[in-house]
Structure formats: structure tokens, C-alpha cells
Amino acid sequence: MIVVDVNVIMAKTGMLGEKNPLLEAVYGSLSGMAFGLLSPLASQPFDTIKTKMQAEVFVAFAIV
């Protein structure tokens, strides 16, 4: 098992845009937009399954 210490990597390489506040804001905004776009794509199948399961339970109780 390979263990990577993020603090060691950050100490050696630094953060993107560390010296320039504008670049830091751009990189932060781009990473936030990427997360905002990808998180619904990753969670949508699970939401669909959950909704179908809830609808089946509702229909089962409504028929009885």
C-alpha cells in the first residue's frame, strides 16, 4: 500500500496560483465549477433508484 503525504507534496510544489491572488481565484473557481458539474452526474443514478423504490412502496400500500 502506497501512502502519500499531501503536506509533503504541497511543501515541495506549492499551491497553484500561490503567488498571484488572481490565479488562485481563477483556479478555485474552475475547481468549484468542475465539482458543481460532476457531482449531479455522479449522484443522479442513485436518486433515480431511490425515487423508483419509494414509488413502488407507495403503490403497494395504495393498492391494499
A tleap script that builds the chain and sets N, CA, C and O, in Angstrom:
source leaprc.protein.ff14SB
mol = sequence {
  NMET ILE VAL VAL ASP VAL ASN VAL ILE MET
  ALA LYS THR GLY MET LEU GLY GLU LYS ASN
  PRO LEU LEU GLU ALA VAL TYR GLY SER LEU
  SER GLY MET ALA PHE GLY LEU LEU SER PRO
  LEU ALA SER GLN PRO PHE ASP THR ILE LYS
  THR LYS MET GLN ALA GLU VAL PHE VAL ALA
  PHE ALA ILE CVAL
}
set mol.1.N position { 0.840 -1.182 0.000 }
set mol.1.CA position { 0.000 0.000 0.000 }
set mol.1.C position { 0.881 1.240 0.000 }
set mol.1.O position { 1.814 1.352 0.795 }
set mol.2.N position { 0.578 2.161 -0.890 }
set mol.2.CA position { 1.356 3.395 -1.006 }
set mol.2.C position { 0.644 4.492 -0.237 }
set mol.2.O position { -0.540 4.756 -0.451 }
set mol.3.N position { 1.383 5.126 0.659 }
set mol.3.CA position { 0.826 6.220 1.449 }
set mol.3.C position { 1.453 7.521 0.954 }
set mol.3.O position { 2.675 7.659 0.921 }
set mol.4.N position { 0.611 8.460 0.575 }
set mol.4.CA position { 1.083 9.744 0.068 }
set mol.4.C position { 0.730 10.817 1.089 }
set mol.4.O position { -0.435 10.981 1.453 }
set mol.5.N position { 1.735 11.541 1.544 }
set mol.5.CA position { 1.508 12.628 2.490 }
set mol.5.C position { 1.315 13.923 1.698 }
set mol.5.O position { 2.258 14.433 1.093 }
set mol.6.N position { 0.115 14.438 1.707 }
set mol.6.CA position { -0.217 15.626 0.928 }
set mol.6.C position { 0.577 16.826 1.423 }
set mol.6.O position { 0.961 17.678 0.622 }
set mol.7.N position { 0.830 16.913 2.721 }
set mol.7.CA position { 1.575 18.054 3.260 }
set mol.7.C position { 2.985 18.114 2.698 }
set mol.7.O position { 3.503 19.198 2.428 }
set mol.8.N position { 3.610 16.952 2.518 }
set mol.8.CA position { 4.968 16.922 1.962 }
set mol.8.C position { 4.935 17.378 0.510 }
set mol.8.O position { 5.794 18.148 0.081 }
set mol.9.N position { 3.960 16.914 -0.238 }
set mol.9.CA position { 3.858 17.302 -1.645 }
set mol.9.C position { 3.600 18.799 -1.763 }
set mol.9.O position { 4.221 19.468 -2.588 }
set mol.10.N position { 2.698 19.329 -0.954 }
set mol.10.CA position { 2.387 20.758 -1.016 }
set mol.10.C position { 3.579 21.606 -0.588 }
set mol.10.O position { 3.782 22.693 -1.129 }
set mol.11.N position { 4.365 21.133 0.366 }
set mol.11.CA position { 5.536 21.885 0.807 }
set mol.11.C position { 6.569 21.961 -0.302 }
set mol.11.O position { 7.276 22.962 -0.421 }
set mol.12.N position { 6.668 20.917 -1.116 }
set mol.12.CA position { 7.663 20.890 -2.191 }
set mol.12.C position { 7.176 21.636 -3.429 }
set mol.12.O position { 7.950 22.359 -4.056 }
set mol.13.N position { 5.914 21.473 -3.787 }
set mol.13.CA position { 5.421 22.032 -5.042 }
set mol.13.C position { 4.696 23.351 -4.864 }
set mol.13.O position { 4.719 24.182 -5.772 }
set mol.14.N position { 4.062 23.571 -3.742 }
set mol.14.CA position { 3.276 24.780 -3.538 }
set mol.14.C position { 1.900 24.630 -4.143 }
set mol.14.O position { 1.592 23.634 -4.799 }
set mol.15.N position { 1.090 25.624 -3.915 }
set mol.15.CA position { -0.272 25.605 -4.410 }
set mol.15.C position { -0.331 26.354 -5.741 }
set mol.15.O position { 0.432 27.296 -5.957 }
set mol.16.N position { -1.228 25.940 -6.627 }
set mol.16.CA position { -1.383 26.649 -7.882 }
set mol.16.C position { -1.840 28.071 -7.609 }
set mol.16.O position { -2.790 28.289 -6.857 }
set mol.17.N position { -1.174 29.031 -8.212 }
set mol.17.CA position { -1.551 30.417 -8.034 }
set mol.17.C position { -1.184 30.982 -6.683 }
set mol.17.O position { -1.740 32.000 -6.271 }
set mol.18.N position { -0.268 30.352 -5.986 }
set mol.18.CA position { 0.078 30.765 -4.621 }
set mol.18.C position { 0.597 32.200 -4.559 }
set mol.18.O position { 0.287 32.934 -3.621 }
set mol.19.N position { 1.370 32.592 -5.537 }
set mol.19.CA position { 1.977 33.933 -5.522 }
set mol.19.C position { 1.054 34.992 -6.127 }
set mol.19.O position { 1.270 36.188 -5.932 }
set mol.20.N position { 0.039 34.560 -6.852 }
set mol.20.CA position { -0.822 35.505 -7.542 }
set mol.20.C position { -2.271 35.297 -7.097 }
set mol.20.O position { -2.856 34.256 -7.395 }
set mol.21.N position { -2.852 36.253 -6.399 }
set mol.21.CA position { -4.224 36.091 -5.912 }
set mol.21.C position { -5.247 35.909 -7.035 }
set mol.21.O position { -6.239 35.202 -6.856 }
set mol.22.N position { -5.017 36.533 -8.180 }
set mol.22.CA position { -5.941 36.387 -9.299 }
set mol.22.C position { -5.936 34.950 -9.822 }
set mol.22.O position { -6.995 34.375 -10.073 }
set mol.23.N position { -4.741 34.370 -9.986 }
set mol.23.CA position { -4.658 32.975 -10.438 }
set mol.23.C position { -5.274 32.028 -9.423 }
set mol.23.O position { -5.937 31.060 -9.795 }
set mol.24.N position { -5.059 32.300 -8.150 }
set mol.24.CA position { -5.655 31.467 -7.108 }
set mol.24.C position { -7.183 31.514 -7.181 }
set mol.24.O position { -7.844 30.489 -7.015 }
set mol.25.N position { -7.737 32.690 -7.426 }
set mol.25.CA position { -9.186 32.830 -7.553 }
set mol.25.C position { -9.702 32.100 -8.791 }
set mol.25.O position { -10.761 31.473 -8.754 }
set mol.26.N position { -8.953 32.185 -9.883 }
set mol.26.CA position { -9.361 31.501 -11.121 }
set mol.26.C position { -9.328 29.992 -10.922 }
set mol.26.O position { -10.283 29.303 -11.279 }
set mol.27.N position { -8.241 29.468 -10.358 }
set mol.27.CA position { -8.133 28.022 -10.130 }
set mol.27.C position { -9.205 27.537 -9.157 }
set mol.27.O position { -9.782 26.467 -9.350 }
set mol.28.N position { -9.467 28.311 -8.125 }
set mol.28.CA position { -10.515 27.943 -7.170 }
set mol.28.C position { -11.888 27.936 -7.811 }
set mol.28.O position { -12.699 27.048 -7.549 }
set mol.29.N position { -12.148 28.930 -8.652 }
set mol.29.CA position { -13.445 28.995 -9.337 }
set mol.29.C position { -13.605 27.835 -10.318 }
set mol.29.O position { -14.671 27.224 -10.395 }
set mol.30.N position { -12.549 27.535 -11.061 }
set mol.30.CA position { -12.623 26.429 -12.020 }
set mol.30.C position { -12.830 25.081 -11.323 }
set mol.30.O position { -13.598 24.243 -11.796 }
set mol.31.N position { -12.146 24.882 -10.206 }
set mol.31.CA position { -12.332 23.616 -9.492 }
set mol.31.C position { -13.725 23.534 -8.882 }
set mol.31.O position { -14.311 22.453 -8.832 }
set mol.32.N position { -14.262 24.653 -8.421 }
set mol.32.CA position { -15.624 24.663 -7.898 }
set mol.32.C position { -16.654 24.382 -8.978 }
set mol.32.O position { -17.628 23.667 -8.744 }
set mol.33.N position { -16.440 24.945 -10.165 }
set mol.33.CA position { -17.356 24.681 -11.278 }
set mol.33.C position { -17.283 23.225 -11.713 }
set mol.33.O position { -18.304 22.614 -12.030 }
set mol.34.N position { -16.075 22.671 -11.729 }
set mol.34.CA position { -15.930 21.262 -12.110 }
set mol.34.C position { -16.664 20.365 -11.121 }
set mol.34.O position { -17.348 19.424 -11.524 }
set mol.35.N position { -16.526 20.651 -9.829 }
set mol.35.CA position { -17.247 19.865 -8.822 }
set mol.35.C position { -18.746 20.034 -8.976 }
set mol.35.O position { -19.494 19.061 -8.873 }
set mol.36.N position { -19.192 21.250 -9.219 }
set mol.36.CA position { -20.616 21.511 -9.386 }
set mol.36.C position { -21.219 20.801 -10.589 }
set mol.36.O position { -22.391 20.425 -10.570 }
set mol.37.N position { -20.426 20.618 -11.630 }
set mol.37.CA position { -20.908 19.910 -12.819 }
set mol.37.C position { -20.880 18.397 -12.640 }
set mol.37.O position { -21.775 17.701 -13.119 }
set mol.38.N position { -19.866 17.885 -11.958 }
set mol.38.CA position { -19.695 16.435 -11.864 }
set mol.38.C position { -20.510 15.790 -10.744 }
set mol.38.O position { -20.912 14.634 -10.876 }
set mol.39.N position { -20.762 16.495 -9.660 }
set mol.39.CA position { -21.469 15.868 -8.543 }
set mol.39.C position { -22.903 15.461 -8.890 }
set mol.39.O position { -23.317 14.379 -8.475 }
set mol.40.N position { -23.681 16.252 -9.620 }
set mol.40.CA position { -25.020 15.766 -10.001 }
set mol.40.C position { -24.958 14.573 -10.949 }
set mol.40.O position { -25.809 13.686 -10.886 }
set mol.41.N position { -23.967 14.548 -11.819 }
set mol.41.CA position { -23.827 13.414 -12.739 }
set mol.41.C position { -23.526 12.125 -11.988 }
set mol.41.O position { -23.972 11.047 -12.379 }
set mol.42.N position { -22.763 12.248 -10.903 }
set mol.42.CA position { -22.421 11.056 -10.127 }
set mol.42.C position { -23.579 10.598 -9.245 }
set mol.42.O position { -23.728 9.399 -9.007 }
set mol.43.N position { -24.399 11.522 -8.757 }
set mol.43.CA position { -25.450 11.143 -7.809 }
set mol.43.C position { -26.801 10.879 -8.465 }
set mol.43.O position { -27.674 10.287 -7.832 }
set mol.44.N position { -26.999 11.296 -9.708 }
set mol.44.CA position { -28.304 11.160 -10.359 }
set mol.44.C position { -28.784 9.720 -10.456 }
set mol.44.O position { -29.962 9.478 -10.194 }
set mol.45.N position { -27.944 8.740 -10.817 }
set mol.45.CA position { -28.453 7.362 -10.876 }
set mol.45.C position { -28.988 6.862 -9.529 }
set mol.45.O position { -29.982 6.137 -9.485 }
set mol.46.N position { -28.337 7.246 -8.448 }
set mol.46.CA position { -28.784 6.819 -7.123 }
set mol.46.C position { -30.113 7.480 -6.753 }
set mol.46.O position { -30.970 6.853 -6.128 }
set mol.47.N position { -30.281 8.742 -7.139 }
set mol.47.CA position { -31.552 9.428 -6.882 }
set mol.47.C position { -32.689 8.779 -7.660 }
set mol.47.O position { -33.804 8.662 -7.152 }
set mol.48.N position { -32.412 8.360 -8.883 }
set mol.48.CA position { -33.431 7.700 -9.697 }
set mol.48.C position { -33.860 6.380 -9.069 }
set mol.48.O position { -35.051 6.078 -9.000 }
set mol.49.N position { -32.895 5.598 -8.614 }
set mol.49.CA position { -33.200 4.317 -7.969 }
set mol.49.C position { -34.010 4.542 -6.693 }
set mol.49.O position { -34.983 3.832 -6.439 }
set mol.50.N position { -33.610 5.526 -5.895 }
set mol.50.CA position { -34.325 5.823 -4.647 }
set mol.50.C position { -35.772 6.233 -4.926 }
set mol.50.O position { -36.691 5.791 -4.236 }
set mol.51.N position { -35.969 7.076 -5.936 }
set mol.51.CA position { -37.320 7.529 -6.273 }
set mol.51.C position { -38.189 6.368 -6.737 }
set mol.51.O position { -39.357 6.283 -6.356 }
set mol.52.N position { -37.643 5.479 -7.548 }
set mol.52.CA position { -38.413 4.321 -8.017 }
set mol.52.C position { -38.778 3.396 -6.858 }
set mol.52.O position { -39.887 2.864 -6.811 }
set mol.53.N position { -37.849 3.205 -5.925 }
set mol.53.CA position { -38.134 2.361 -4.761 }
set mol.53.C position { -39.234 2.982 -3.899 }
set mol.53.O position { -40.111 2.274 -3.406 }
set mol.54.N position { -39.188 4.301 -3.717 }
set mol.54.CA position { -40.218 4.972 -2.927 }
set mol.54.C position { -41.579 4.894 -3.618 }
set mol.54.O position { -42.602 4.734 -2.953 }
set mol.55.N position { -41.595 5.006 -4.934 }
set mol.55.CA position { -42.851 4.939 -5.667 }
set mol.55.C position { -43.446 3.535 -5.594 }
set mol.55.O position { -44.666 3.394 -5.509 }
set mol.56.N position { -42.619 2.500 -5.624 }
set mol.56.CA position { -43.110 1.131 -5.518 }
set mol.56.C position { -43.762 0.889 -4.165 }
set mol.56.O position { -44.801 0.233 -4.085 }
set mol.57.N position { -43.162 1.413 -3.101 }
set mol.57.CA position { -43.728 1.245 -1.761 }
set mol.57.C position { -45.060 1.978 -1.671 }
set mol.57.O position { -46.009 1.453 -1.088 }
set mol.58.N position { -45.149 3.166 -2.228 }
set mol.58.CA position { -46.379 3.947 -2.200 }
set mol.58.C position { -47.496 3.213 -2.961 }
set mol.58.O position { -48.632 3.156 -2.489 }
set mol.59.N position { -47.180 2.666 -4.110 }
set mol.59.CA position { -48.171 1.951 -4.914 }
set mol.59.C position { -48.602 0.675 -4.195 }
set mol.59.O position { -49.781 0.323 -4.236 }
set mol.60.N position { -47.701 -0.007 -3.556 }
set mol.60.CA position { -48.029 -1.247 -2.840 }
set mol.60.C position { -49.011 -0.968 -1.704 }
set mol.60.O position { -49.948 -1.740 -1.501 }
set mol.61.N position { -48.814 0.115 -0.963 }
set mol.61.CA position { -49.714 0.450 0.141 }
set mol.61.C position { -51.045 1.026 -0.374 }
set mol.61.O position { -52.078 0.854 0.272 }
set mol.62.N position { -51.027 1.698 -1.512 }
set mol.62.CA position { -52.242 2.283 -2.067 }
set mol.62.C position { -53.185 1.217 -2.594 }
set mol.62.O position { -54.402 1.397 -2.545 }
set mol.63.N position { -52.654 0.117 -3.097 }
set mol.63.CA position { -53.486 -0.953 -3.652 }
set mol.63.C position { -54.172 -1.749 -2.555 }
set mol.63.O position { -55.314 -2.181 -2.710 }
set mol.64.N position { -53.469 -1.940 -1.444 }
set mol.64.CA position { -54.019 -2.793 -0.372 }
set mol.64.C position { -55.150 -2.152 0.328 }
set mol.64.O position { -55.718 -2.738 1.249 }
savepdb mol mol.pdb
quit
